[in-house]
Amino acid sequence: MSPAGTARDRVVLRGVRGRGHHGVFEHERREGQEFVVDVEAALDLAAAGRTDALVDSVDYGRLGAAVLARIEGEPFDLVERLAEVIAQDVLAHSAVDEVTVTVHKPQAPVGVPFDDVAVRVVRRRAPLPVVLAVGANLPWGQSPPRDTVRSALEALAHHPALHDVRPSALVETDPVGGPEQPRYVNAVVLARTALSPASLLRELHALEAAFDRTREVRWGARTLDLDLVQYGDPATGSDVVSDREHLALPHPRAHERGFVLVPWLDADPGAVLRVGERVVPVAELVRAVDTTDITTPPVEEEQS
């Protein structure tokens, strides 16, 4: 695994050529010269491999066109700046975790015989806030669900891809949907991450697997359930919206689930959630749902 959970998969585009006018000398700006750009984007391609859908990958035709537009567009003094703006363009794609951009300037006025001169930059996504829902209602080994949730919260707090981790208090709730099953212990975790939504979801599934989570019955009992409720901040427009079956964002039922909303409000009284075209305070959503089944574990058990 790459540092902090970066995807091991890559989309690589080499040798995008164009004539640009980048340089510090007047003749470079006036006459222009050839620039060659290589781009290597790191992202999780597992979904694209399953679905055969371009939306789950990066369109390298569009990627190439965007790179060429930067080469032929606004002139910069330094190829370092050209590499930076191309990197930020690629990172604007919500699936990309990390990008390596190499800008070659084979006709650079170096003053000595040379084969090539190049600048390479490596950039990762800027960290964004995320909301995770945690739940369990089956024992894991000798651990009751309450202890399992506590262990999961501890694992998330120490995960290398998550920062500024803030868990809510625990609540106990009745199951929603599915077969008859025991009550749940639930919590919500607020954090920040530089992983893309798909890569973060991969990490959550790996943590579930470490707690022996199985997916034999839809909405069935489980040793651990980790859901990505929201990625980014809808108040600033940085949230990712996706209707893909394997990556629905924000979680399509979070606005009506008290077992998510109540602990979320506990962790962040000012929280907001995108519901359709609206950005709604979680406090308002809590008032609109039935929370009569939600209880707080007894204090003495919490301290045991």
Phi and psi in degrees as GROMACS dihedral restraints (atoms count N, CA, C in turn):
[ dihedral_restraints ]
;  ai    aj    ak    al  type     phi  dphi    fc
    3     4     5     6     1   -69.4    20    10
    4     5     6     7     1   166.4    20    10
    6     7     8     9     1   -53.5    20    10
    7     8     9    10     1   137.0    20    10
    9    10    11    12     1    56.2    20    10
   10    11    12    13     1    29.0    20    10
   12    13    14    15     1    82.5    20    10
   13    14    15    16     1    13.2    20    10
   15    16    17    18     1   -57.4    20    10
   16    17    18    19     1   142.0    20    10
   18    19    20    21     1   -59.6    20    10
   19    20    21    22     1   143.3    20    10
   21    22    23    24     1   -86.5    20    10
   22    23    24    25     1   -16.6    20    10
   24    25    26    27     1   -75.3    20    10
   25    26    27    28     1   154.2    20    10
   27    28    29    30     1  -140.8    20    10
   28    29    30    31     1   145.5    20    10
   30    31    32    33     1  -115.0    20    10
   31    32    33    34     1   121.7    20    10
   33    34    35    36     1  -119.1    20    10
   34    35    36    37     1   129.4    20    10
   36    37    38    39     1  -127.0    20    10
   37    38    39    40     1   116.4    20    10
   39    40    41    42     1  -116.4    20    10
   40    41    42    43     1   146.5    20    10
   42    43    44    45     1    76.6    20    10
   43    44    45    46     1    34.0    20    10
   45    46    47    48     1   -74.3    20    10
   46    47    48    49     1   117.1    20    10
   48    49    50    51     1  -109.6    20    10
   49    50    51    52     1   142.0    20    10
   51    52    53    54     1  -163.6    20    10
   52    53    54    55     1   164.3    20    10
   54    55    56    57     1   -99.0    20    10
   55    56    57    58     1   121.3    20    10
   57    58    59    60     1  -125.2    20    10
   58    59    60    61     1   173.8    20    10
   60    61    62    63     1  -123.1    20    10
   61    62    63    64     1    39.8    20    10
   63    64    65    66     1   -88.7    20    10
   64    65    66    67     1   134.7    20    10
   66    67    68    69     1   157.0    20    10
   67    68    69    70     1   163.0    20    10
   69    70    71    72     1   -90.6    20    10
   70    71    72    73     1   -13.3    20    10
   72    73    74    75     1   -94.9    20    10
   73    74    75    76     1   148.1    20    10
   75    76    77    78     1   -61.6    20    10
   76    77    78    79     1   -39.0    20    10
   78    79    80    81     1   -68.3    20    10
   79    80    81    82     1   -28.0    20    10
   81    82    83    84     1   -67.8    20    10
   82    83    84    85     1   -41.9    20    10
   84    85    86    87     1   -67.0    20    10
   85    86    87    88     1   -36.8    20    10
   87    88    89    90     1   -77.6    20    10
   88    89    90    91     1   -48.8    20    10
   90    91    92    93     1   -93.1    20    10
   91    92    93    94     1   -29.2    20    10
   93    94    95    96     1    75.2    20    10
   94    95    96    97     1   172.2    20    10
   96    97    98    99     1  -164.2    20    10
   97    98    99   100     1   172.8    20    10
   99   100   101   102     1   -80.6    20    10
  100   101   102   103     1   138.5    20    10
  102   103   104   105     1  -124.6    20    10
  103   104   105   106     1   144.9    20    10
  105   106   107   108     1  -126.7    20    10
  106   107   108   109     1   131.0    20    10
  108   109   110   111     1  -124.2    20    10
  109   110   111   112     1   134.8    20    10
  111   112   113   114     1  -112.9    20    10
  112   113   114   115     1   138.6    20    10
  114   115   116   117     1  -128.9    20    10
  115   116   117   118     1   131.4    20    10
  117   118   119   120     1  -127.0    20    10
  118   119   120   121     1   110.7    20    10
  120   121   122   123     1  -103.1    20    10
  121   122   123   124     1   129.1    20    10
  123   124   125   126     1   -96.9    20    10
  124   125   126   127     1   125.3    20    10
  126   127   128   129     1  -157.8    20    10
  127   128   129   130     1   164.1    20    10
  129   130   131   132     1   -85.3    20    10
  130   131   132   133     1   112.9    20    10
  132   133   134   135     1  -100.0    20    10
  133   134   135   136     1    10.6    20    10
  135   136   137   138     1   -61.2    20    10
  136   137   138   139     1   -43.6    20    10
  138   139   140   141     1   -64.1    20    10
  139   140   141   142     1   -42.4    20    10
  141   142   143   144     1   -61.6    20    10
  142   143   144   145     1   -36.8    20    10
  144   145   146   147     1   -65.4    20    10
  145   146   147   148     1   -31.7    20    10
  147   148   149   150     1   -82.1    20    10
  148   149   150   151     1   -43.1    20    10
  150   151   152   153     1   -90.7    20    10
  151   152   153   154     1   -21.3    20    10
  153   154   155   156     1    60.1    20    10
  154   155   156   157     1    31.6    20    10
  156   157   158   159     1  -113.5    20    10
  157   158   159   160     1   129.4    20    10
  159   160   161   162     1   -61.8    20    10
  160   161   162   163     1   -29.1    20    10
  162   163   164   165     1   -62.3    20    10
  163   164   165   166     1   -20.3    20    10
  165   166   167   168     1   -92.3    20    10
  166   167   168   169     1     7.2    20    10
  168   169   170   171     1  -133.8    20    10
  169   170   171   172     1  -158.8    20    10
  171   172   173   174     1  -113.5    20    10
  172   173   174   175     1   129.6    20    10
  174   175   176   177     1   -76.7    20    10
  175   176   177   178     1   102.9    20    10
  177   178   179   180     1   -73.3    20    10
  178   179   180   181     1   -14.5    20    10
  180   181   182   183     1   -68.2    20    10
  181   182   183   184     1   -48.1    20    10
  183   184   185   186     1   -65.8    20    10
  184   185   186   187     1   -37.5    20    10
  186   187   188   189     1   -60.5    20    10
  187   188   189   190     1   -46.7    20    10
  189   190   191   192     1   -62.4    20    10
  190   191   192   193     1   -41.1    20    10
  192   193   194   195     1   -64.0    20    10
  193   194   195   196     1   -39.2    20    10
  195   196   197   198     1   -67.1    20    10
  196   197   198   199     1   -39.7    20    10
  198   199   200   201     1   -63.9    20    10
  199   200   201   202     1   -45.5    20    10
  201   202   203   204     1   -61.7    20    10
  202   203   204   205     1   -38.6    20    10
  204   205   206   207     1   -62.6    20    10
  205   206   207   208     1   -36.2    20    10
  207   208   209   210     1   -70.0    20    10
  208   209   210   211     1   -40.7    20    10
  210   211   212   213     1   -61.1    20    10
  211   212   213   214     1   -44.6    20    10
  213   214   215   216     1   -89.2    20    10
  214   215   216   217     1    -4.1    20    10
  216   217   218   219     1   -92.4    20    10
  217   218   219   220     1  -140.9    20    10
  219   220   221   222     1   -50.7    20    10
  220   221   222   223     1   126.0    20    10
  222   223   224   225     1   -77.2    20    10
  223   224   225   226     1   142.0    20    10
  225   226   227   228     1  -119.5    20    10
  226   227   228   229     1   153.6    20    10
  228   229   230   231     1   -65.4    20    10
  229   230   231   232     1   -41.6    20    10
  231   232   233   234     1  -115.3    20    10
  232   233   234   235     1   142.2    20    10
  234   235   236   237     1   -68.8    20    10
  235   236   237   238     1   -21.1    20    10
  237   238   239   240     1   -59.4    20    10
  238   239   240   241     1   -39.8    20    10
  240   241   242   243     1   -69.2    20    10
  241   242   243   244     1   -41.1    20    10
  243   244   245   246     1   -59.9    20    10
  244   245   246   247     1   -44.2    20    10
  246   247   248   249     1   -62.5    20    10
  247   248   249   250     1   -39.5    20    10
  249   250   251   252     1   -64.2    20    10
  250   251   252   253     1   -46.8    20    10
  252   253   254   255     1   -68.4    20    10
  253   254   255   256     1   -34.2    20    10
  255   256   257   258     1   -65.4    20    10
  256   257   258   259     1   -42.0    20    10
  258   259   260   261     1   -60.7    20    10
  259   260   261   262     1   -43.6    20    10
  261   262   263   264     1   -67.0    20    10
  262   263   264   265     1   -34.1    20    10
  264   265   266   267     1   -59.5    20    10
  265   266   267   268     1   -45.1    20    10
  267   268   269   270     1   -67.5    20    10
  268   269   270   271     1   -40.3    20    10
  270   271   272   273     1   -69.7    20    10
  271   272   273   274     1   -13.9    20    10
  273   274   275   276     1   -67.7    20    10
  274   275   276   277     1   -18.1    20    10
  276   277   278   279     1   -74.4    20    10
  277   278   279   280     1   123.4    20    10
  279   280   281   282     1   -65.6    20    10
  280   281   282   283     1   -14.0    20    10
  282   283   284   285     1   -87.6    20    10
  283   284   285   286     1   -15.4    20    10
  285   286   287   288     1   -87.5    20    10
  286   287   288   289     1   128.7    20    10
  288   289   290   291     1   -88.2    20    10
  289   290   291   292     1   -42.6    20    10
  291   292   293   294     1  -151.2    20    10
  292   293   294   295     1   149.8    20    10
  294   295   296   297     1  -138.4    20    10
  295   296   297   298     1   141.5    20    10
  297   298   299   300     1  -114.8    20    10
  298   299   300   301     1   122.8    20    10
  300   301   302   303     1  -118.7    20    10
  301   302   303   304     1   127.0    20    10
  303   304   305   306     1  -117.7    20    10
  304   305   306   307     1   122.5    20    10
  306   307   308   309     1  -108.5    20    10
  307   308   309   310     1   118.7    20    10
  309   310   311   312     1   -97.1    20    10
  310   311   312   313     1   139.2    20    10
  312   313   314   315     1  -128.9    20    10
  313   314   315   316     1    76.9    20    10
  315   316   317   318     1   -67.5    20    10
  316   317   318   319     1   -16.9    20    10
  318   319   320   321     1  -109.1    20    10
  319   320   321   322     1    22.8    20    10
  321   322   323   324     1   -61.1    20    10
  322   323   324   325     1   143.5    20    10
  324   325   326   327     1   -77.4    20    10
  325   326   327   328     1    73.9    20    10
  327   328   329   330     1   -80.7    20    10
  328   329   330   331     1   -34.3    20    10
  330   331   332   333     1    94.5    20    10
  331   332   333   334     1    -3.6    20    10
  333   334   335   336     1  -137.3    20    10
  334   335   336   337     1   158.3    20    10
  336   337   338   339     1   -60.8    20    10
  337   338   339   340     1   135.6    20    10
  339   340   341   342     1  -157.8    20    10
  340   341   342   343     1   160.2    20    10
  342   343   344   345     1   -90.8    20    10
  343   344   345   346     1   -41.5    20    10
  345   346   347   348     1  -164.7    20    10
  346   347   348   349     1   155.6    20    10
  348   349   350   351     1  -132.7    20    10
  349   350   351   352     1   137.0    20    10
  351   352   353   354     1  -145.6    20    10
  352   353   354   355     1   153.1    20    10
  354   355   356   357     1  -120.5    20    10
  355   356   357   358     1   131.2    20    10
  357   358   359   360     1  -121.2    20    10
  358   359   360   361     1   130.2    20    10
  360   361   362   363     1  -123.7    20    10
  361   362   363   364     1   146.1    20    10
  363   364   365   366     1  -121.3    20    10
  364   365   366   367     1   123.4    20    10
  366   367   368   369     1  -131.3    20    10
  367   368   369   370     1   144.3    20    10
  369   370   371   372     1  -113.3    20    10
  370   371   372   373     1   163.5    20    10
  372   373   374   375     1   -59.5    20    10
  373   374   375   376     1   146.0    20    10
  375   376   377   378     1   -71.5    20    10
  376   377   378   379     1   139.4    20    10
  378   379   380   381     1   -62.1    20    10
  379   380   381   382     1   140.5    20    10
  381   382   383   384     1  -128.4    20    10
  382   383   384   385     1   155.0    20    10
  384   385   386   387     1   -72.7    20    10
  385   386   387   388     1   144.8    20    10
  387   388   389   390     1  -134.5    20    10
  388   389   390   391     1   155.9    20    10
  390   391   392   393     1  -122.8    20    10
  391   392   393   394     1   125.0    20    10
  393   394   395   396     1  -118.6    20    10
  394   395   396   397     1   138.0    20    10
  396   397   398   399     1  -103.2    20    10
  397   398   399   400     1   136.6    20    10
  399   400   401   402     1  -123.4    20    10
  400   401   402   403     1   133.2    20    10
  402   403   404   405     1  -152.4    20    10
  403   404   405   406     1   155.9    20    10
  405   406   407   408     1  -159.8    20    10
  406   407   408   409     1   144.5    20    10
  408   409   410   411     1  -143.6    20    10
  409   410   411   412     1    12.1    20    10
  411   412   413   414     1  -122.2    20    10
  412   413   414   415     1   147.3    20    10
  414   415   416   417     1   -63.7    20    10
  415   416   417   418     1   147.1    20    10
  417   418   419   420     1  -116.3    20    10
  418   419   420   421     1   104.7    20    10
  420   421   422   423     1    63.5    20    10
  421   422   423   424     1  -122.9    20    10
  423   424   425   426     1   -94.5    20    10
  424   425   426   427     1     2.8    20    10
  426   427   428   429     1   -93.4    20    10
  427   428   429   430     1   128.3    20    10
  429   430   431   432     1   -70.6    20    10
  430   431   432   433     1   162.9    20    10
  432   433   434   435     1   -52.7    20    10
  433   434   435   436     1   -36.7    20    10
  435   436   437   438     1   -61.9    20    10
  436   437   438   439     1   -42.7    20    10
  438   439   440   441     1   -70.0    20    10
  439   440   441   442     1   -33.9    20    10
  441   442   443   444     1   -62.7    20    10
  442   443   444   445     1   -45.0    20    10
  444   445   446   447     1   -62.1    20    10
  445   446   447   448     1   -42.5    20    10
  447   448   449   450     1   -59.8    20    10
  448   449   450   451     1   -42.4    20    10
  450   451   452   453     1   -64.9    20    10
  451   452   453   454     1   -39.5    20    10
  453   454   455   456     1   -65.2    20    10
  454   455   456   457     1   -40.2    20    10
  456   457   458   459     1   -62.8    20    10
  457   458   459   460     1   -38.7    20    10
  459   460   461   462     1   -65.9    20    10
  460   461   462   463     1   -41.3    20    10
  462   463   464   465     1   -64.4    20    10
  463   464   465   466     1   -40.5    20    10
  465   466   467   468     1   -66.4    20    10
  466   467   468   469     1   -37.3    20    10
  468   469   470   471     1   -63.7    20    10
  469   470   471   472     1   -27.7    20    10
  471   472   473   474     1  -106.2    20    10
  472   473   474   475     1     8.2    20    10
  474   475   476   477     1   -70.1    20    10
  475   476   477   478     1   132.2    20    10
  477   478   479   480     1   -65.3    20    10
  478   479   480   481     1   -19.2    20    10
  480   481   482   483     1   -92.4    20    10
  481   482   483   484     1    -4.8    20    10
  483   484   485   486     1  -114.2    20    10
  484   485   486   487     1   140.2    20    10
  486   487   488   489     1  -135.2    20    10
  487   488   489   490     1   160.4    20    10
  489   490   491   492     1    51.7    20    10
  490   491   492   493     1    46.0    20    10
  492   493   494   495     1   -75.5    20    10
  493   494   495   496     1   128.5    20    10
  495   496   497   498     1  -131.6    20    10
  496   497   498   499     1   110.3    20    10
  498   499   500   501     1   -87.5    20    10
  499   500   501   502     1   154.0    20    10
  501   502   503   504     1   -85.2    20    10
  502   503   504   505     1   176.8    20    10
  504   505   506   507     1   -71.1    20    10
  505   506   507   508     1   160.3    20    10
  507   508   509   510     1   -81.5    20    10
  508   509   510   511     1   148.4    20    10
  510   511   512   513     1  -133.5    20    10
  511   512   513   514     1   158.0    20    10
  513   514   515   516     1  -113.6    20    10
  514   515   516   517     1   135.4    20    10
  516   517   518   519     1  -141.1    20    10
  517   518   519   520     1   158.5    20    10
  519   520   521   522     1   -74.4    20    10
  520   521   522   523     1   149.0    20    10
  522   523   524   525     1   -67.0    20    10
  523   524   525   526     1   151.0    20    10
  525   526   527   528     1  -116.8    20    10
  526   527   528   529     1   118.3    20    10
  528   529   530   531     1    74.5    20    10
  529   530   531   532     1   175.1    20    10
  531   532   533   534     1    76.3    20    10
  532   533   534   535     1  -173.5    20    10
  534   535   536   537     1   -73.5    20    10
  535   536   537   538     1   171.0    20    10
  537   538   539   540     1   -62.2    20    10
  538   539   540   541     1   135.2    20    10
  540   541   542   543     1  -161.6    20    10
  541   542   543   544     1   168.1    20    10
  543   544   545   546     1   -69.0    20    10
  544   545   546   547     1   165.0    20    10
  546   547   548   549     1   -64.2    20    10
  547   548   549   550     1   156.5    20    10
  549   550   551   552     1  -100.5    20    10
  550   551   552   553     1   153.0    20    10
  552   553   554   555     1  -105.2    20    10
  553   554   555   556     1   126.8    20    10
  555   556   557   558     1  -127.8    20    10
  556   557   558   559     1   156.6    20    10
  558   559   560   561     1  -156.2    20    10
  559   560   561   562     1   167.4    20    10
  561   562   563   564     1  -127.2    20    10
  562   563   564   565     1   143.6    20    10
  564   565   566   567     1  -121.1    20    10
  565   566   567   568     1   129.7    20    10
  567   568   569   570     1  -100.9    20    10
  568   569   570   571     1   138.8    20    10
  570   571   572   573     1  -157.7    20    10
  571   572   573   574     1   177.9    20    10
  573   574   575   576     1  -127.0    20    10
  574   575   576   577     1   146.0    20    10
  576   577   578   579     1  -148.7    20    10
  577   578   579   580     1   151.1    20    10
  579   580   581   582     1   -99.0    20    10
  580   581   582   583     1     0.3    20    10
  582   583   584   585     1   -74.3    20    10
  583   584   585   586     1   151.1    20    10
  585   586   587   588     1   -69.4    20    10
  586   587   588   589     1   163.2    20    10
  588   589   590   591     1   -56.0    20    10
  589   590   591   592     1   -43.6    20    10
  591   592   593   594     1   -65.0    20    10
  592   593   594   595     1   -41.0    20    10
  594   595   596   597     1   -70.1    20    10
  595   596   597   598     1   -36.3    20    10
  597   598   599   600     1   -64.8    20    10
  598   599   600   601     1   -42.6    20    10
  600   601   602   603     1   -61.4    20    10
  601   602   603   604     1   -37.2    20    10
  603   604   605   606     1   -60.8    20    10
  604   605   606   607     1   -41.9    20    10
  606   607   608   609     1   -66.3    20    10
  607   608   609   610     1   -37.8    20    10
  609   610   611   612     1   -65.6    20    10
  610   611   612   613     1   -41.0    20    10
  612   613   614   615     1   -64.4    20    10
  613   614   615   616     1   -37.0    20    10
  615   616   617   618     1   -65.0    20    10
  616   617   618   619     1   -38.0    20    10
  618   619   620   621     1   -68.6    20    10
  619   620   621   622     1   -40.6    20    10
  621   622   623   624     1   -57.3    20    10
  622   623   624   625     1   -44.2    20    10
  624   625   626   627     1   -61.9    20    10
  625   626   627   628     1   -34.6    20    10
  627   628   629   630     1   -65.3    20    10
  628   629   630   631     1   -22.6    20    10
  630   631   632   633     1  -101.1    20    10
  631   632   633   634     1    21.1    20    10
  633   634   635   636     1    62.9    20    10
  634   635   636   637     1    34.2    20    10
  636   637   638   639     1   -69.4    20    10
  637   638   639   640     1   135.4    20    10
  639   640   641   642     1  -123.3    20    10
  640   641   642   643     1   158.7    20    10
  642   643   644   645     1  -126.5    20    10
  643   644   645   646     1    57.4    20    10
  645   646   647   648     1   -86.0    20    10
  646   647   648   649     1   -33.2    20    10
  648   649   650   651     1  -126.0    20    10
  649   650   651   652     1   126.3    20    10
  651   652   653   654     1   -64.4    20    10
  652   653   654   655     1   133.0    20    10
  654   655   656   657     1    59.3    20    10
  655   656   657   658     1    24.1    20    10
  657   658   659   660     1   -84.5    20    10
  658   659   660   661     1   175.6    20    10
  660   661   662   663     1   -63.0    20    10
  661   662   663   664     1   151.4    20    10
  663   664   665   666     1  -152.3    20    10
  664   665   666   667     1   153.8    20    10
  666   667   668   669     1   -72.2    20    10
  667   668   669   670     1   -31.6    20    10
  669   670   671   672     1  -159.3    20    10
  670   671   672   673     1   136.2    20    10
  672   673   674   675     1  -128.9    20    10
  673   674   675   676     1   124.7    20    10
  675   676   677   678     1  -122.8    20    10
  676   677   678   679     1   119.1    20    10
  678   679   680   681     1  -117.0    20    10
  679   680   681   682     1   139.7    20    10
  681   682   683   684     1   -88.2    20    10
  682   683   684   685     1   106.5    20    10
  684   685   686   687     1   -83.9    20    10
  685   686   687   688     1   -44.8    20    10
  687   688   689   690     1  -150.0    20    10
  688   689   690   691     1   139.2    20    10
  690   691   692   693     1  -123.1    20    10
  691   692   693   694     1   118.6    20    10
  693   694   695   696     1    90.2    20    10
  694   695   696   697     1  -178.0    20    10
  696   697   698   699     1  -118.5    20    10
  697   698   699   700     1   110.4    20    10
  699   700   701   702     1   -64.2    20    10
  700   701   702   703     1   -21.6    20    10
  702   703   704   705     1   -66.9    20    10
  703   704   705   706     1   -26.9    20    10
  705   706   707   708     1  -107.2    20    10
  706   707   708   709     1    -3.4    20    10
  708   709   710   711     1    80.2    20    10
  709   710   711   712     1    10.6    20    10
  711   712   713   714     1   -89.1    20    10
  712   713   714   715     1     0.2    20    10
  714   715   716   717     1   -75.1    20    10
  715   716   717   718     1   148.5    20    10
  717   718   719   720     1   -95.2    20    10
  718   719   720   721     1   130.9    20    10
  720   721   722   723     1  -113.4    20    10
  721   722   723   724     1   126.4    20    10
  723   724   725   726     1  -144.4    20    10
  724   725   726   727     1   137.1    20    10
  726   727   728   729     1  -110.4    20    10
  727   728   729   730     1    18.2    20    10
  729   730   731   732     1   -67.2    20    10
  730   731   732   733     1   141.9    20    10
  732   733   734   735     1   -59.1    20    10
  733   734   735   736     1   -37.7    20    10
  735   736   737   738     1   -88.1    20    10
  736   737   738   739     1    -6.2    20    10
  738   739   740   741     1  -151.7    20    10
  739   740   741   742     1    77.2    20    10
  741   742   743   744     1   -92.5    20    10
  742   743   744   745     1   118.8    20    10
  744   745   746   747     1  -136.5    20    10
  745   746   747   748     1   137.1    20    10
  747   748   749   750     1   -63.3    20    10
  748   749   750   751     1   168.1    20    10
  750   751   752   753     1   -53.6    20    10
  751   752   753   754     1   124.6    20    10
  753   754   755   756     1   -64.8    20    10
  754   755   756   757     1   -16.5    20    10
  756   757   758   759     1  -117.1    20    10
  757   758   759   760     1     6.9    20    10
  759   760   761   762     1   -62.3    20    10
  760   761   762   763     1   -34.1    20    10
  762   763   764   765     1   -69.5    20    10
  763   764   765   766     1   -12.0    20    10
  765   766   767   768     1  -118.2    20    10
  766   767   768   769     1     9.3    20    10
  768   769   770   771     1  -110.7    20    10
  769   770   771   772     1   107.7    20    10
  771   772   773   774     1   -60.2    20    10
  772   773   774   775     1   -32.3    20    10
  774   775   776   777     1   -70.4    20    10
  775   776   777   778     1   -13.9    20    10
  777   778   779   780     1   -95.0    20    10
  778   779   780   781     1   -47.1    20    10
  780   781   782   783     1   -66.5    20    10
  781   782   783   784     1   -42.4    20    10
  783   784   785   786     1   -64.8    20    10
  784   785   786   787     1   -51.5    20    10
  786   787   788   789     1   -67.5    20    10
  787   788   789   790     1   -30.7    20    10
  789   790   791   792     1   -61.5    20    10
  790   791   792   793     1   -44.6    20    10
  792   793   794   795     1   -64.3    20    10
  793   794   795   796     1   -34.0    20    10
  795   796   797   798     1   -62.7    20    10
  796   797   798   799     1   -41.2    20    10
  798   799   800   801     1   -77.1    20    10
  799   800   801   802     1   -29.5    20    10
  801   802   803   804     1  -148.7    20    10
  802   803   804   805     1    93.8    20    10
  804   805   806   807     1   -60.8    20    10
  805   806   807   808     1   -19.3    20    10
  807   808   809   810     1  -100.3    20    10
  808   809   810   811     1    15.2    20    10
  810   811   812   813     1   -64.1    20    10
  811   812   813   814     1   147.8    20    10
  813   814   815   816     1  -131.0    20    10
  814   815   816   817     1   154.4    20    10
  816   817   818   819     1  -135.6    20    10
  817   818   819   820     1   137.3    20    10
  819   820   821   822     1   -77.7    20    10
  820   821   822   823     1   124.5    20    10
  822   823   824   825     1  -124.8    20    10
  823   824   825   826     1   102.7    20    10
  825   826   827   828     1    65.3    20    10
  826   827   828   829     1  -124.1    20    10
  828   829   830   831     1   -91.9    20    10
  829   830   831   832     1    -4.2    20    10
  831   832   833   834     1  -100.2    20    10
  832   833   834   835     1   151.0    20    10
  834   835   836   837     1  -108.4    20    10
  835   836   837   838     1   112.5    20    10
  837   838   839   840     1  -114.8    20    10
  838   839   840   841     1   133.7    20    10
  840   841   842   843     1   -59.6    20    10
  841   842   843   844     1   136.8    20    10
  843   844   845   846     1   -62.2    20    10
  844   845   846   847     1   -32.5    20    10
  846   847   848   849     1   -58.9    20    10
  847   848   849   850     1   -38.9    20    10
  849   850   851   852     1   -67.6    20    10
  850   851   852   853     1   -38.7    20    10
  852   853   854   855     1   -67.5    20    10
  853   854   855   856     1   -37.1    20    10
  855   856   857   858     1   -60.9    20    10
  856   857   858   859     1   -40.8    20    10
  858   859   860   861     1   -66.2    20    10
  859   860   861   862     1   -19.8    20    10
  861   862   863   864     1   -95.0    20    10
  862   863   864   865     1    -6.3    20    10
  864   865   866   867     1  -112.9    20    10
  865   866   867   868     1   160.6    20    10
  867   868   869   870     1   -80.5    20    10
  868   869   870   871     1   118.3    20    10
  870   871   872   873     1  -116.9    20    10
  871   872   873   874     1    16.6    20    10
  873   874   875   876     1   -66.6    20    10
  874   875   876   877     1   -23.4    20    10
  876   877   878   879     1   -87.2    20    10
  877   878   879   880     1    -5.2    20    10
  879   880   881   882     1   -89.9    20    10
  880   881   882   883     1   125.1    20    10
  882   883   884   885     1  -129.3    20    10
  883   884   885   886     1   159.0    20    10
  885   886   887   888     1   -98.8    20    10
  886   887   888   889     1   133.1    20    10
  888   889   890   891     1   -55.6    20    10
  889   890   891   892     1   144.5    20    10
  891   892   893   894     1   -54.5    20    10
  892   893   894   895     1   145.0    20    10
  894   895   896   897     1   -58.8    20    10
  895   896   897   898     1   -41.7    20    10
  897   898   899   900     1   -64.4    20    10
  898   899   900   901     1   -32.6    20    10
  900   901   902   903     1   -73.7    20    10
  901   902   903   904     1   -35.7    20    10
  903   904   905   906     1   -63.0    20    10
  904   905   906   907     1   -30.1    20    10
  906   907   908   909     1   -93.6    20    10
  907   908   909   910     1    -4.9    20    10
